[in-house]
């Protein structure tokens, strides 16, 4: 996943650059389709990771709100361990980039746009 996120930034930047520079309509369509596919793949991955993290945060609250008072002591002890584990939400780590989330996706798009502008300025000189 680390390599996928790292390559997404570069792919987005280069595809955007090629889209603005190509005159061939077939190549333009290929670059646009490739860029849209890459953005959707990365965006959906980040979106599902955000949903997973959000749902894991709600586990402890859901367990606490169940009618545990009338349950056997062994069941109550099991719930205690579930609540303790639920204090740390699930997060999918991507190395030095942090965790997969929509915030990371926004940073990826921001970085890709920065690469795109650098490529455009370099090409114009």
KOLMAR-598833 format. One record per atom (N, C-alpha, C, O): residue in one letter; x, y, z; atom name. Coordinates in Angstrom, 1 decimal, m for minus. Example, Ala and Ser with C-alpha at 12.3 -4.5 7.8 and 13.67 -1.06 7.14 Angstrom:
// KOLMAR-598833
 type     px     py     pz atom
    A   13.2   m5.7    7.8    N
    A   12.3   m4.5    7.8   CA
    A   13.2   m3.3    7.8    C
    A   14.2   m3.3    8.5    O
    S   12.8   m2.2    7.1    N
    S   13.7   m1.1    7.1   CA
    S   12.9    0.0    7.9    C
    S   13.4    1.1    8.0    O
// end
This chain:
// KOLMAR-598833
 type     px     py     pz atom
    X    0.8   m1.2    0.0    N
    X    0.0    0.0    0.0   CA
    X    0.9    1.3    0.0    C
    X    0.5    2.3   m0.6    O
    X    2.0    1.2    0.7    N
    X    2.9    2.3    0.7   CA
    X    3.4    2.7   m0.7    C
    X    3.4    3.9   m1.1    O
    X    3.7    1.7   m1.5    N
    X    4.2    2.0   m2.9   CA
    X    3.0    2.5   m3.7    C
    X    3.2    3.3   m4.6    O
    X    1.8    2.0   m3.5    N
    X    0.6    2.5   m4.2   CA
    X    0.4    4.0   m4.0    C
    X    0.1    4.7   m4.9    O
    X    0.5    4.4   m2.7    N
    X    0.2    5.8   m2.4   CA
    X    1.3    6.6   m3.0    C
    X    1.1    7.7   m3.5    O
    X    2.6    6.2   m2.8    N
    X    3.7    6.9   m3.4   CA
    X    3.6    7.1   m4.9    C
    X    3.8    8.1   m5.4    O
    X    3.2    6.0   m5.6    N
    X    3.1    6.0   m7.0   CA
    X    1.9    6.8   m7.5    C
    X    1.9    7.4   m8.6    O
    X    0.9    6.9   m6.7    N
    X   m0.3    7.6   m7.0   CA
    X    0.0    9.1   m7.2    C
    X   m0.5    9.8   m8.1    O
    X    0.8    9.6   m6.3    N
    X    1.1   11.1   m6.4   CA
    X    1.8   11.3   m7.7    C
    X    1.5   12.3   m8.4    O
    X    2.8   10.5   m8.1    N
    X    3.5   10.7   m9.3   CA
    X    2.6   10.5  m10.5    C
    X    2.7   11.3  m11.5    O
    X    1.8    9.4  m10.5    N
    X    0.9    9.1  m11.6   CA
    X    0.0   10.3  m11.9    C
    X   m0.3   10.7  m13.0    O
    X   m0.6   10.8  m10.8    N
    X   m1.6   11.9  m10.9   CA
    X   m0.9   13.1  m11.6    C
    X   m1.5   13.7  m12.5    O
    X    0.3   13.4  m11.1    N
    X    1.0   14.6  m11.6   CA
    X    1.3   14.4  m13.1    C
    X    1.1   15.4  m13.9    O
    X    1.9   13.3  m13.4    N
    X    2.3   13.1  m14.8   CA
    X    1.1   12.9  m15.8    C
    X    1.2   13.5  m16.9    O
    X    0.1   12.2  m15.3    N
    X   m1.1   12.1  m16.2   CA
    X   m1.7   13.5  m16.4    C
    X   m2.1   13.8  m17.6    O
    X   m1.8   14.3  m15.4    N
    X   m2.3   15.7  m15.6   CA
    X   m1.5   16.5  m16.5    C
    X   m2.0   17.2  m17.4    O
    X   m0.2   16.3  m16.4    N
    X    0.8   17.0  m17.3   CA
    X    0.6   16.5  m18.8    C
    X    0.5   17.4  m19.7    O
    X    0.5   15.2  m19.0    N
    X    0.3   14.7  m20.3   CA
    X   m1.1   15.1  m20.9    C
    X   m1.2   15.3  m22.1    O
    X   m2.1   15.2  m20.1    N
    X   m3.4   15.6  m20.6   CA
    X   m3.3   17.0  m21.1    C
    X   m4.0   17.3  m22.1    O
    X   m2.6   17.9  m20.5    N
    X   m2.6   19.2  m20.9   CA
    X   m1.6   19.4  m22.2    C
    X   m1.7   20.4  m22.9    O
    X   m0.8   18.4  m22.4    N
    X    0.2   18.6  m23.5   CA
    X   m0.1   17.8  m24.7    C
    X    0.4   18.1  m25.8    O
    X   m0.9   16.8  m24.7    N
    X   m1.2   15.9  m25.8   CA
    X   m2.2   16.5  m26.8    C
    X   m3.1   17.3  m26.4    O
    X   m2.0   16.3  m28.1    N
    X   m2.9   16.8  m29.1   CA
    X   m3.6   15.6  m29.7    C
    X   m4.6   15.8  m30.4    O
    X   m3.1   14.4  m29.5    N
    X   m3.8   13.2  m30.1   CA
    X   m5.0   12.9  m29.2    C
    X   m4.9   12.7  m28.0    O
    X   m6.2   12.8  m29.8    N
    X   m7.4   12.5  m29.1   CA
    X   m7.5   11.1  m28.4    C
    X   m8.0   11.0  m27.4    O
    X   m6.9   10.2  m29.1    N
    X   m6.9    8.8  m28.5   CA
    X   m6.0    8.8  m27.3    C
    X   m6.4    8.2  m26.3    O
    X   m4.8    9.4  m27.4    N
    X   m4.0    9.4  m26.2   CA
    X   m4.6   10.3  m25.1    C
    X   m4.4    9.9  m23.9    O
    X   m5.3   11.3  m25.4    N
    X   m5.9   12.1  m24.4   CA
    X   m7.0   11.3  m23.7    C
    X   m7.1   11.4  m22.5    O
    X   m7.7   10.5  m24.4    N
    X   m8.7    9.7  m23.8   CA
    X   m8.1    8.6  m22.9    C
    X   m8.6    8.4  m21.8    O
    X   m7.0    8.1  m23.3    N
    X   m6.3    7.1  m22.5   CA
    X   m5.8    7.7  m21.2    C
    X   m5.9    7.1  m20.1    O
    X   m5.2    8.9  m21.3    N
    X   m4.7    9.6  m20.1   CA
    X   m5.8    9.9  m19.2    C
    X   m5.6    9.8  m18.0    O
    X   m6.9   10.5  m19.7    N
    X   m8.0   10.9  m18.9   CA
    X   m8.6    9.6  m18.2    C
    X   m8.9    9.7  m17.0    O
    X   m8.8    8.5  m18.9    N
    X   m9.3    7.3  m18.3   CA
    X   m8.4    6.8  m17.3    C
    X   m8.8    6.3  m16.2    O
    X   m7.1    6.8  m17.5    N
    X   m6.1    6.3  m16.6   CA
    X   m6.1    7.1  m15.3    C
    X   m6.0    6.6  m14.2    O
    X   m6.2    8.4  m15.5    N
    X   m6.2    9.3  m14.3   CA
    X   m7.4    9.1  m13.5    C
    X   m7.4    9.1  m12.3    O
    X   m8.6    9.1  m14.2    N
    X   m9.8    8.9  m13.4   CA
    X   m9.8    7.5  m12.7    C
    X  m10.3    7.5  m11.5    O
    X   m9.3    6.5  m13.3    N
    X   m9.3    5.2  m12.7   CA
    X   m8.4    5.3  m11.4    C
    X   m8.7    4.8  m10.4    O
    X   m7.2    5.9  m11.6    N
    X   m6.3    5.9  m10.4   CA
    X   m6.8    6.8   m9.3    C
    X   m6.7    6.4   m8.1    O
    X   m7.5    7.9   m9.6    N
    X   m8.1    8.7   m8.6   CA
    X   m9.2    8.0   m7.9    C
    X   m9.3    8.0   m6.7    O
    X  m10.0    7.3   m8.7    N
    X  m11.1    6.5   m8.0   CA
    X  m10.6    5.4   m7.2    C
    X  m11.1    5.2   m6.1    O
    X   m9.6    4.7   m7.6    N
    X   m9.0    3.6   m6.9   CA
    X   m8.4    4.1   m5.6    C
    X   m8.7    3.5   m4.5    O
    X   m7.6    5.1   m5.6    N
    X   m7.0    5.6   m4.4   CA
    X   m8.0    6.3   m3.5    C
    X   m8.0    6.1   m2.3    O
    X   m9.0    7.0   m4.1    N
    X  m10.0    7.7   m3.3   CA
    X  m10.9    6.7   m2.6    C
    X  m11.3    6.9   m1.4    O
    X  m11.3    5.6   m3.3    N
    X  m12.2    4.6   m2.7   CA
    X  m11.4    3.9   m1.6    C
    X  m12.0    3.6   m0.5    O
    X  m10.2    3.6   m1.8    N
    X   m9.4    2.9   m0.7   CA
    X   m9.3    3.8    0.5    C
    X   m9.5    3.3    1.6    O
    X   m9.1    5.1    0.3    N
    X   m9.0    6.0    1.5   CA
    X  m10.4    6.1    2.1    C
    X  m10.5    6.2    3.4    O
    X  m11.4    6.2    1.3    N
    X  m12.8    6.3    1.9   CA
    X  m13.2    5.1    2.7    C
    X  m13.7    5.3    3.8    O
    X  m12.9    3.9    2.2    N
    X  m13.2    2.7    3.0   CA
    X  m12.4    2.6    4.2    C
    X  m12.9    2.2    5.3    O
    X  m11.1    3.0    4.2    N
    X  m10.3    3.0    5.4   CA
    X  m10.9    4.0    6.4    C
    X  m10.8    3.7    7.6    O
    X  m11.3    5.2    6.0    N
    X  m12.0    6.1    6.9   CA
    X  m13.2    5.6    7.5    C
    X  m13.4    5.7    8.7    O
    X  m14.0    4.9    6.7    N
    X  m15.3    4.3    7.2   CA
    X  m14.9    3.2    8.2    C
    X  m15.6    3.1    9.3    O
    X  m13.9    2.4    8.0    N
    X  m13.5    1.3    8.9   CA
    X  m13.0    1.9   10.2    C
    X  m13.4    1.4   11.3    O
    X  m12.3    3.0   10.2    N
    X  m11.8    3.6   11.4   CA
    X  m13.0    4.2   12.2    C
    X  m13.0    4.1   13.4    O
    X  m13.9    4.8   11.5    N
    X  m15.1    5.4   12.2   CA
    X  m15.9    4.3   12.8    C
    X  m16.4    4.4   13.9    O
    X  m16.1    3.2   12.1    N
    X  m16.9    2.1   12.6   CA
    X  m16.2    1.5   13.8    C
    X  m16.9    1.1   14.8    O
    X  m14.9    1.4   13.8    N
    X  m14.2    0.8   14.9   CA
    X  m14.3    1.7   16.2    C
    X  m14.3    1.2   17.3    O
    X  m14.4    3.0   16.0    N
    X  m14.6    3.9   17.1   CA
    X  m15.9    3.7   17.8    C
    X  m16.1    4.0   18.9    O
    X  m16.9    3.3   17.0    N
    X  m18.3    3.1   17.5   CA
    X  m18.5    1.8   18.2    C
    X  m19.6    1.6   18.8    O
    X  m17.6    0.8   18.1    N
    X  m17.7   m0.5   18.7   CA
    X  m17.9   m0.4   20.2    C
    X  m18.8   m1.0   20.8    O
    X  m17.0    0.3   20.9    N
    X  m17.0    0.4   22.3   CA
    X  m18.3    1.0   22.8    C
    X  m18.8    0.6   23.8    O
    X  m18.7    2.1   22.1    N
    X  m20.0    2.7   22.6   CA
    X  m21.2    1.7   22.4    C
    X  m22.1    1.7   23.2    O
    X  m21.2    1.0   21.3    N
    X  m22.2    0.1   21.1   CA
    X  m22.3   m1.1   22.1    C
    X  m23.3   m1.5   22.5    O
    X  m21.1   m1.5   22.4    N
    X  m21.0   m2.6   23.5   CA
    X  m21.5   m2.1   24.8    C
    X  m22.2   m2.7   25.5    O
    X  m21.1   m0.8   25.2    N
    X  m21.5   m0.3   26.4   CA
    X  m23.0   m0.1   26.5    C
    X  m23.6   m0.2   27.6    O
    X  m23.6    0.3   25.4    N
    X  m25.0    0.6   25.4   CA
    X  m25.9   m0.7   25.3    C
    X  m27.1   m0.6   25.4    O
    X  m25.3   m1.8   25.2    N
    X  m26.1   m3.0   25.2   CA
    X  m26.6   m3.3   26.6    C
    X  m26.0   m2.7   27.6    O
    X  m27.5   m4.1   26.8    N
    X  m28.0   m4.4   28.2   CA
    X  m27.2   m5.4   28.9    C
    X  m27.6   m6.6   29.1    O
    X  m26.0   m5.0   29.3    N
    X  m25.0   m5.8   29.9   CA
    X  m25.3   m6.1   31.4    C
    X  m24.7   m7.0   31.9    O
    X  m26.0   m5.2   32.0    N
    X  m26.3   m5.3   33.5   CA
    X  m26.9   m6.6   33.8    C
    X  m26.7   m7.2   34.9    O
    X  m27.8   m7.1   33.0    N
    X  m28.6   m8.3   33.3   CA
    X  m27.9   m9.6   32.8    C
    X  m28.5  m10.7   32.9    O
    X  m26.7   m9.4   32.2    N
    X  m26.0  m10.6   31.7   CA
    X  m25.1  m11.2   32.7    C
    X  m24.8  m10.6   33.8    O
    X  m24.7  m12.5   32.5    N
    X  m23.8  m13.1   33.5   CA
    X  m22.5  m12.4   33.6    C
    X  m22.1  m11.7   32.7    O
    X  m21.8  m12.6   34.7    N
    X  m20.5  m12.0   35.0   CA
    X  m19.5  m12.3   33.9    C
    X  m18.7  m11.4   33.6    O
    X  m19.4  m13.5   33.5    N
    X  m18.5  m13.9   32.4   CA
    X  m18.7  m13.1   31.2    C
    X  m17.7  m12.7   30.5    O
    X  m19.9  m12.8   30.8    N
    X  m20.3  m12.0   29.7   CA
    X  m19.8  m10.6   29.9    C
    X  m19.3   m9.9   29.0    O
    X  m20.0  m10.1   31.1    N
    X  m19.6   m8.7   31.4   CA
    X  m18.1   m8.5   31.4    C
    X  m17.6   m7.5   30.9    O
    X  m17.4   m9.5   31.8    N
    X  m15.9   m9.5   31.7   CA
    X  m15.5   m9.5   30.2    C
    X  m14.5   m8.8   29.9    O
    X  m16.1  m10.2   29.4    N
    X  m15.8  m10.2   28.0   CA
    X  m16.0   m8.9   27.4    C
    X  m15.2   m8.4   26.6    O
    X  m17.1   m8.2   27.8    N
    X  m17.4   m6.9   27.3   CA
    X  m16.4   m5.9   27.7    C
    X  m16.0   m5.0   27.0    O
    X  m15.8   m6.1   28.9    N
    X  m14.8   m5.2   29.4   CA
    X  m13.6   m5.2   28.5    C
    X  m13.0   m4.2   28.2    O
    X  m13.2   m6.4   28.1    N
    X  m12.0   m6.5   27.2   CA
    X  m12.3   m5.9   25.8    C
    X  m11.5   m5.3   25.2    O
    X  m13.6   m6.1   25.3    N
    X  m13.9   m5.5   24.0   CA
    X  m13.9   m4.0   24.1    C
    X  m13.4   m3.3   23.2    O
    X  m14.4   m3.4   25.2    N
    X  m14.4   m2.0   25.4   CA
    X  m12.9   m1.5   25.5    C
    X  m12.6   m0.4   25.0    O
    X  m12.1   m2.2   26.2    N
    X  m10.7   m1.8   26.3   CA
    X  m10.0   m1.8   25.0    C
    X   m9.2   m0.9   24.7    O
    X  m10.3   m2.8   24.2    N
    X   m9.6   m2.9   22.8   CA
    X  m10.2   m1.8   21.9    C
    X   m9.5   m1.2   21.1    O
    X  m11.5   m1.4   22.1    N
    X  m12.1   m0.4   21.3   CA
    X  m11.6    1.0   21.5    C
    X  m11.9    1.9   20.8    O
    X  m10.8    1.2   22.6    N
    X  m10.3    2.5   22.9   CA
    X   m9.2    2.9   21.8    C
    X   m9.0    4.1   21.7    O
    X   m8.7    1.9   21.2    N
    X   m7.7    2.2   20.1   CA
    X   m8.4    1.8   18.8    C
    X   m8.5    0.7   18.4    O
    X   m8.8    2.8   18.0    N
    X   m9.5    2.6   16.8   CA
    X   m8.6    1.9   15.7    C
    X   m7.4    2.1   15.8    O
    X   m9.2    1.1   14.9    N
    X   m8.5    0.5   13.8   CA
    X   m8.0    1.5   12.8    C
    X   m8.8    2.4   12.4    O
    X   m6.8    1.4   12.4    N
    X   m6.3    2.4   11.3   CA
    X   m5.3    1.6   10.4    C
    X   m4.5    0.8   10.9    O
    X   m5.4    1.8    9.2    N
    X   m4.5    1.2    8.2   CA
    X   m3.4    2.1    7.9    C
    X   m3.5    3.2    7.4    O
    X   m2.2    1.7    8.4    N
    X   m1.0    2.5    8.3   CA
    X   m0.4    2.4    6.9    C
    X   m0.4    1.3    6.2    O
    X    0.2    3.5    6.4    N
    X    0.8    3.6    5.1   CA
    X    2.2    4.1    5.3    C
    X    2.6    5.1    4.7    O
    X    3.0    3.5    6.2    N
    X    4.4    3.9    6.4   CA
    X    4.5    5.4    6.9    C
    X    3.7    5.8    7.8    O
    X    5.4    6.1    6.3    N
    X    5.6    7.5    6.7   CA
    X    4.5    8.5    6.3    C
    X    4.5    9.6    6.8    O
    X    3.6    8.0    5.5    N
    X    2.5    8.9    5.1   CA
    X    1.4    9.0    6.2    C
    X    0.5    9.9    6.1    O
    X    1.4    8.1    7.2    N
    X    0.4    8.1    8.2   CA
    X   m0.6    7.0    8.0    C
    X   m0.2    5.9    7.6    O
    X   m1.9    7.3    8.2    N
    X   m2.9    6.3    8.0   CA
    X   m3.8    6.6    6.9    C
    X   m4.0    7.8    6.5    O
    X   m4.4    5.6    6.3    N
    X   m5.3    5.8    5.1   CA
    X   m6.5    6.5    5.6    C
    X   m7.1    6.1    6.6    O
    X   m6.8    7.6    5.0    N
    X   m8.0    8.4    5.4   CA
    X   m8.3    9.4    4.2    C
    X   m7.5    9.5    3.3    O
    X   m9.4   10.0    4.4    N
    X   m9.8   11.0    3.3   CA
    X   m8.8   12.2    3.5    C
    X   m8.6   12.9    2.5    O
    X   m8.3   12.5    4.6    N
    X   m7.3   13.6    4.8   CA
    X   m6.0   13.2    4.0    C
    X   m5.4   14.1    3.4    O
    X   m5.6   12.0    4.1    N
    X   m4.5   11.5    3.3   CA
    X   m4.7   11.7    1.8    C
    X   m3.9   12.1    1.0    O
    X   m5.9   11.3    1.4    N
    X   m6.3   11.4    0.0   CA
    X   m6.2   12.9   m0.5    C
    X   m5.8   13.2   m1.6    O
    X   m6.7   13.8    0.4    N
    X   m6.5   15.3    0.0   CA
    X   m5.1   15.7   m0.1    C
    X   m4.7   16.5   m0.9    O
    X   m4.2   15.2    0.8    N
    X   m2.8   15.5    0.7   CA
    X   m2.2   14.9   m0.5    C
    X   m1.3   15.5   m1.1    O
    X   m2.6   13.7   m0.9    N
    X   m2.1   13.1   m2.2   CA
    X   m2.5   14.0   m3.4    C
    X   m1.6   14.2   m4.2    O
    X   m3.7   14.4   m3.4    N
    X   m4.2   15.3   m4.5   CA
    X   m3.4   16.6   m4.5    C
    X   m3.0   17.1   m5.6    O
    X   m3.2   17.1   m3.4    N
    X   m2.5   18.4   m3.2   CA
    X   m1.0   18.2   m3.7    C
    X   m0.5   19.1   m4.5    O
    X   m0.4   17.1   m3.3    N
    X    1.0   16.9   m3.8   CA
    X    1.1   16.6   m5.3    C
    X    2.0   17.1   m5.9    O
    X    0.1   15.9   m5.8    N
    X    0.0   15.6   m7.2   CA
    X   m0.1   17.0   m8.0    C
    X    0.5   17.1   m9.1    O
    X   m0.9   17.8   m7.5    N
    X   m1.1   19.1   m8.2   CA
    X    0.2   19.9   m8.1    C
    X    0.5   20.6   m9.1    O
    X    0.9   19.8   m7.0    N
    X    2.2   20.5   m6.9   CA
    X    3.2   20.0   m8.0    C
    X    3.9   20.7   m8.6    O
    X    3.3   18.6   m8.1    N
    X    4.1   18.0   m9.1   CA
    X    3.7   18.5  m10.5    C
    X    4.5   18.8  m11.4    O
    X    2.4   18.5  m10.7    N
    X    1.9   19.0  m12.0   CA
    X    2.3   20.4  m12.3    C
    X    2.8   20.7  m13.5    O
    X    2.2   21.3  m11.4    N
    X    2.6   22.7  m11.6   CA
    X    4.1   22.8  m11.9    C
    X    4.6   23.6  m12.7    O
    X    4.9   22.0  m11.1    N
    X    6.4   22.0  m11.3   CA
    X    6.7   21.5  m12.7    C
    X    7.5   22.1  m13.4    O
    X    6.1   20.4  m13.2    N
    X    6.3   19.9  m14.5   CA
    X    5.9   20.9  m15.6    C
    X    6.6   21.1  m16.6    O
    X    4.8   21.6  m15.4    N
    X    4.3   22.6  m16.3   CA
    X    5.3   23.8  m16.4    C
    X    5.6   24.2  m17.5    O
    X    5.7   24.2  m15.3    N
    X    6.7   25.4  m15.3   CA
    X    8.0   25.0  m15.9    C
    X    8.6   25.8  m16.6    O
    X    8.5   23.8  m15.6    N
    X    9.7   23.3  m16.1   CA
    X    9.7   23.1  m17.6    C
    X   10.6   23.4  m18.3    O
    X    8.5   22.6  m18.1    N
    X    8.4   22.4  m19.6   CA
    X    8.3   23.8  m20.3    C
    X    8.8   23.9  m21.4    O
    X    7.7   24.8  m19.7    N
    X    7.6   26.1  m20.3   CA
    X    8.9   26.8  m20.4    C
    X    9.1   27.7  m21.3    O
    X    9.9   26.5  m19.6    N
    X   11.2   27.2  m19.6   CA
    X   12.1   26.6  m20.6    C
    X   13.3   27.0  m20.7    O
// end
